[in-house]
Amino acid sequence: MLQKSDALGKVSRAGVVAVVRGDSKEQAYKSAIACVEGGVRGIELTFTAPHADEVIADLVEKYQDNDEVLIGAGTVLDTSTARISILAGAQFIVSPSFSKDVAMLCNLYAIPYIPGCMTPSDIQQALSYGAEIVKVFPGSVVGQPMVSELQGPFPQANLMITGGVSLNNLEEWFAKGATVVGVGGKLVGPAAEGDYNQVTKNAIAYMTKVQELQKDYPAEVVG
């Protein structure tokens, strides 16, 4: 079983976490594979996708011998969904908001919990309940200046920016202090039309850019 510290380190090193949704189980599964083939190592399979727990289990099995790929669950709103995710093999849990009950469940099972936060109060609460990576969401609303300002009171916070991240603004997010970014539609959007080759091309473009930026803006690896 993957240790929590190892999982946290892999998320922070990934640079990009693909936020994978889908109108069907097949679409979500193929989207995730297309991302991995393009070099994205962190997959957040959201529970807005049909049979998300089955997709997570299938992906975990497929990549069980690949130490670099990490499969997590996203849009986890309650403890029932968190437990289902963990039983399916999810290696990290992501929420759009903070839930102390989900945080405590994840702590019990030593699974990284990455809660969505929008205010300093949210972030302080998340850190108090053991979150070692905090998802700043939605990034498009919070804005890049907020990220750099958060470094003052919360220098210990590792931030994952989700929402509003694109190839064109990647450098700005990392320059402001992002540890990792979550990318959804701008990465996996072509899957809705069955164009998984384009998803892979998008993944390659994101990873090429992020690997360049990680040299310029090295972040402390969590765990």
C-alpha positions in Angstrom: 0.0 0.0 0.0 1.3 3.4 -0.9 2.4 5.5 2.1 0.7 8.8 2.6 3.9 10.7 2.4 4.8 9.0 -0.9 1.4 9.9 -2.4 1.8 13.5 -1.3 5.2 13.7 -2.8 4.0 12.3 -6.1 1.1 14.8 -6.3 3.4 17.7 -5.7 6.0 16.5 -8.2 3.3 15.8 -10.8 3.0 19.5 -11.7 -0.3 18.8 -13.4 -3.3 16.8 -12.1 -5.8 16.0 -14.8 -9.4 16.6 -13.6 -11.2 13.9 -15.5 -15.0 13.9 -15.9 -17.0 12.2 -18.6 -20.5 11.5 -19.9 -19.8 7.7 -19.7 -17.6 5.3 -17.9 -15.8 4.5 -21.1 -15.2 8.2 -21.8 -13.8 8.9 -18.4 -11.5 5.8 -18.5 -10.2 6.6 -22.0 -9.6 10.2 -21.1 -7.5 9.2 -18.1 -5.4 6.9 -20.2 -4.9 9.5 -22.9 -3.6 11.9 -20.2 -1.2 9.4 -18.8 0.0 8.6 -22.4 0.8 12.3 -22.7 2.9 12.3 -19.5 0.4 13.5 -16.9 1.0 11.4 -13.8 -1.8 12.6 -11.5 -5.4 11.7 -12.4 -8.3 13.1 -10.4 -11.3 11.0 -11.5 -14.4 13.0 -10.4 -17.6 11.6 -9.0 -19.6 13.5 -11.6 -18.6 10.7 -14.0 -20.9 7.6 -14.2 -19.6 4.7 -12.1 -16.6 6.7 -11.0 -15.6 4.1 -8.4 -15.4 1.4 -11.1 -13.3 3.7 -13.3 -10.9 4.4 -10.4 -10.6 0.7 -9.6 -9.9 -0.1 -13.3 -7.2 2.6 -13.5 -5.6 1.6 -10.3 -5.4 -2.0 -11.6 -4.0 -0.8 -15.0 -1.3 1.3 -13.5 -0.5 -0.9 -10.4 3.0 -1.5 -11.8 3.7 2.1 -12.7 5.1 3.9 -9.7 4.8 7.3 -11.2 1.0 7.3 -11.9 -1.3 8.3 -9.1 -5.1 7.8 -9.3 -7.3 9.9 -7.1 -11.0 10.7 -6.6 -12.5 14.1 -7.2 -15.7 15.9 -6.3 -15.8 14.0 -3.1 -18.5 15.8 -1.0 -19.1 13.4 1.9 -17.7 10.5 3.9 -19.7 7.9 2.0 -18.1 8.9 -1.3 -14.7 9.2 0.3 -15.0 5.6 1.7 -16.2 4.2 -1.6 -13.2 6.0 -3.3 -10.7 4.6 -0.8 -12.2 1.0 -1.2 -11.9 1.4 -4.9 -8.2 2.2 -4.5 -8.1 6.0 -4.7 -4.7 7.2 -3.6 -5.8 10.8 -2.9 -9.1 12.5 -2.3 -10.1 15.9 -3.7 -13.1 18.1 -2.8 -14.4 21.4 -4.1 -14.8 22.5 -0.5 -13.6 21.6 2.9 -15.3 18.9 5.0 -14.0 18.1 8.5 -15.7 14.7 8.4 -14.0 13.8 5.1 -10.7 15.1 6.5 -11.0 12.9 9.5 -11.9 9.8 7.5 -8.9 10.4 5.2 -6.6 10.9 8.2 -7.9 7.6 9.7 -7.0 5.7 6.5 -3.8 7.7 5.9 -5.0 9.0 2.5 -4.1 12.5 1.4 -7.1 14.9 1.4 -6.9 17.9 -0.8 -9.9 20.2 0.0 -11.1 23.2 -2.0 -10.6 26.5 -0.3 -11.3 30.1 -1.3 -10.5 32.2 1.8 -7.8 32.4 4.4 -10.3 31.0 6.9 -10.9 28.0 4.7 -7.2 27.4 4.4 -6.5 27.7 8.1 -9.3 25.2 8.9 -8.0 22.8 6.3 -4.4 22.9 7.6 -5.7 22.4 11.1 -7.4 19.2 10.0 -4.2 17.9 8.5 -4.4 18.9 4.8 -0.9 19.1 3.4 -1.9 20.3 0.0 -4.8 22.8 -0.3 -6.8 23.2 -3.5 -7.3 26.9 -4.2 -10.7 26.9 -6.0 -11.9 28.3 -8.2 -8.6 29.9 -9.4 -10.4 32.0 -12.0 -12.3 33.8 -9.3 -9.6 33.9 -6.6 -7.0 35.2 -9.0 -3.3 35.0 -9.2 -2.5 37.9 -6.8 -4.4 36.0 -4.0 -2.0 33.0 -4.4 1.1 35.1 -3.7 -0.6 37.0 -0.9 -1.4 33.6 0.8 2.3 32.9 1.0 2.6 35.5 3.7 0.3 34.1 6.4 0.6 30.5 5.2 4.1 29.8 4.0 3.7 26.2 5.0 0.7 25.7 2.7 1.2 23.8 -0.6 -1.3 25.1 -3.1 -3.0 23.3 -5.9 -4.7 25.8 -8.2 -7.8 24.4 -10.0 -10.2 26.4 -12.2 -9.0 28.9 -14.8 -5.7 27.2 -15.5 -4.5 27.2 -19.1 -1.3 26.8 -21.1 -1.2 30.5 -21.5 -1.2 31.3 -17.8 0.7 28.4 -16.4 3.8 30.4 -15.8 1.9 33.1 -13.9 0.4 30.5 -11.5 3.7 28.9 -10.7 5.4 32.3 -10.4 2.8 33.3 -7.8 3.6 30.2 -5.7 1.5 27.2 -7.0 2.9 23.8 -6.1 0.7 22.0 -8.6 -2.2 22.8 -10.9 -5.5 20.9 -11.7 -6.6 21.1 -15.3 -10.0 19.9 -16.6 -11.7 21.0 -19.8 -8.8 22.7 -21.4 -6.9 19.4 -21.1 -9.5 16.6 -21.5 -12.2 18.6 -23.3 -11.7 16.9 -26.7 -12.7 13.6 -25.2 -16.3 14.8 -25.4 -16.0 14.4 -29.2 -14.1 11.1 -28.9 -10.8 12.8 -29.8 -8.5 11.1 -27.3 -5.4 11.7 -29.5 -5.9 15.4 -29.0 -6.2 14.8 -25.2 -2.8 13.2 -25.4 -1.4 16.0 -27.4 -2.8 18.5 -24.8 -1.2 16.5 -22.0 2.2 16.6 -23.8 1.9 20.3 -24.2 1.0 20.9 -20.5 3.8 18.6 -19.2 6.4 20.1 -21.5 5.6 23.5 -20.2 5.3 22.5 -16.6 8.6 20.7 -16.6 10.3 23.9 -17.9 8.6 25.9 -15.2 9.5 23.6 -12.4 13.1 24.4 -13.1 12.4 28.1 -12.8 10.0 27.9 -9.9 11.0 24.8 -7.8 8.5 24.0 -5.1 9.2 22.1 -2.0 8.1 18.5 -2.4 5.5 17.5 0.1 6.1 14.4 2.2 
